[in-house]
Amino acid sequence: MAALDHLVVAARDLASGAAWLEERLGTPLAAGGRHADMGTHNRLLRLGVRCYLELIAIDPEVPPPGRPRWFGLDDPGMRDALSERPRLIHWVARSEDLASEAAACATSPGEVVSMARGDYRWRITIRPDGGLPGGGLLPSLIQWDVPFHPADRLPDSGCRLMKLEAFTAGAAALRSGLASLGLSASLAVFPSLEDGAGQLVAYLATPAGLVELE
């Protein structure tokens, strides 16, 4: 069964996003790397055992990829939102049988794409249009093809993920999608009276106290 692997926070650029996060959380982010196939780069923060936060942004030093970037980063609406401040946009669930679990999703998480960064090797689901499954509330799925995990190599940040919540008018459909993946306990779902995109909220215990990211 799948399990929560990492949170995705996006920023208009990596430096300003890191400064914003570090001030809020009271701890530095670790260096990440470059995703040449997607034209992005990242920094990382350990949140516990095999769980971390990824800060991601478009890498201006890498040519645009020949396809839409992942996590909706090419979407004009996303770019407008990130021009205001970094945002928690998505989460990724770890799988041990990616093909079967992707096929079991009521809403397709996208095609399975092989990726690499340094000595990491993984497969991840990416929609052809680069969009976020379920508006970001349903997870992308990842399967690590190496015996180690990014969180294993990150310093203890003093941060822990306490809870992840979603607020959406489509609460019943979201709960059904999570149940099909065995992820009902990973995301607390609450109905929202507002139509349109839902809201993802993470609560972190940090050196700066309890911090809410959305």
N, C-alpha and C positions, 0 to 999 in steps of 0.2 A: 504494500500500500504506500501511497505517497505521504510525504511529510514536509512541513514548511522548511525551506532551505534558506531563502534570503528575502529581504525587503529591497525594493528599488526606489531610491530617491533620485529624481532628475533635477538638473540645474541648467541654466543658460550657458554657464561655463564652469569648468572644474574648480578653478581657484576661488571664485566668489562663493560657489556652493559649499566648498570645504570650510571656508571661513564662517559662513552662516551656521553650518552644522556644528562645528567645533565650539562656537560661542554658546550655542544652545545646550549642548550635551556636556560641556566641560571636560572634553578629552580630545586628543588629536586623532585624526584618521590616518590609517596606514596607506602607504603607496599601493596602488593597484597596477594597472598596465593598460595596454592599448589593444583594441579590437579592430585590426586593420580591415577585416571583412565587413565590418559594420560602420566604420568611420567614427568610433567612439573611444573614450577612455574612462577610467574609473579610479576611485579610491574606496577603501574598505574599512569596516569597523566590526569587530567581533561582538556578537550579542549572546553568545553561549556556545554550547556543544553543537558543532556542525550547524551553526546558525549565525548569519552575519547581515550587515547592512551594506548595500552597494550604492555609492553615489556615482551617478553616470552623467556624462555630458557629451555633446558632439565634439570631436577632436578637430580643431581647425587646421592641424598640420597633416591630416590624412585626407587624400582625395575622397570625394563622396563615393559610396559604394554603388554598384550597378543595380541596386534594388532599394526599396524603402528601408531606412534604418529601423531597428527593433525598438520596442517600447513606445511607438508612436512619436518618436523624436522629430520626425519630419512634418508632422501635422501642424498646420498654421495655428490651430487653437491651442495645441500644446505649447508651441513656442511663445504665444502671447501669455499664457499662464506662467511659464517659467521666467518670462521677462520681469514679472512682479516679485517672485521669490522661488526658491527650490520647493519641490513638492514630493510627497509620497505618492507615487503614481501606480505602483503595482507590487505584486509579490510572486515568488517563484517557488514551486513545490518540487522536492526531490523525489525521483522515481527509481525503482530498481528494475522496472520493465516498461520502458518509455513507450514503445510502440503499442503495447496492449492498453496501457492506461490512457494514452492519447485517443485511441480508438473508442474507449469507453465514455469519453466526455460527451455530454449532451450538446454542448457548444464546442465546436472544433477549436482547439488551442493553436492550430496552424500546422505547418509541415515540420518534420524533424530535420534539423540542420546540424551538421557536425561543425564544431568550433574548437579553436586552440588559442592559448595565450601562455607563452613560456612553456613550462612543462605540464601545464594543465591541458586535459583533453576532455571534452564533454559534448553531449548532444542536447539540443534545446528546441522546444517548439516555437516557431515564429510564423505569424500570419503573413501571407504574401503581400498584404498591403501595409505591413509593419504595425498594424493596430493592436490594441490591448484586448485580450479575451474578456468578454463581459464588462467592457469599459474599464478594465483594470482590476475588477473584483474577483474574477475567476483567475486562477494562477496560470502562468506559463509553466511547463513541465521541463525538468532538467534531469539528465542522468550523467553522473560523473564517470568517466572511463579510465580513471586513475585511482589508486588505493587511498590517496590523501584528498583532503577537502580544504578549500581556502581558509575556513575558520580554524583549522588545525594549526595553521602557520601564522595566525594573527596574534599580536599581543593581547593580553586581557585588558580590555578598555574600561572595565568597571561598569559597563552597560549591559543590561539584560532586557530582552523583550518580555513584557509582562502580559500583554494582550493585544490582539489584532481584531478590529471590528470593521464591519461594513454597514452602511446605511443606504438602502435602495428601495425604490418602489417595486422592484421585482424580487422581493425577498424570497418568495416561495420557489421561484425558478433558480435563484442562486443557491438556496439550500439543497435543492435537488441535484444541481451540478456538483456541489461539494460532496454530497453523499455518494455519488457515483465513483468518486475518487478516494473515498475513505478519509476526507479532509474536514468533516463536519466539526471536529474539535479544534481545528486550526484557526478558524475564522468565525467569530460571533456575528451573526447576521440580524439586523434590526430593520423593520419596515420604515420607510420614509414616505411622507405624504407628497413629496416633491417629485415631479416627473423629471426625466432627463438623466444625466450621468449620476451614478451613485458616489458615495464618499468612503474612502478607506482611511482608517485612523489606527495608528500604532501608539501604544503606551510603553515607554521605556523607563526603567529605573537607571539613573545615571549619576555620575559624581555631582551633577548640578541639581539633583532631585528628580522627581517624576516629570517626564517630558512627554508631551503629546505631539505627534507628527501627523500631518494630514496633507 
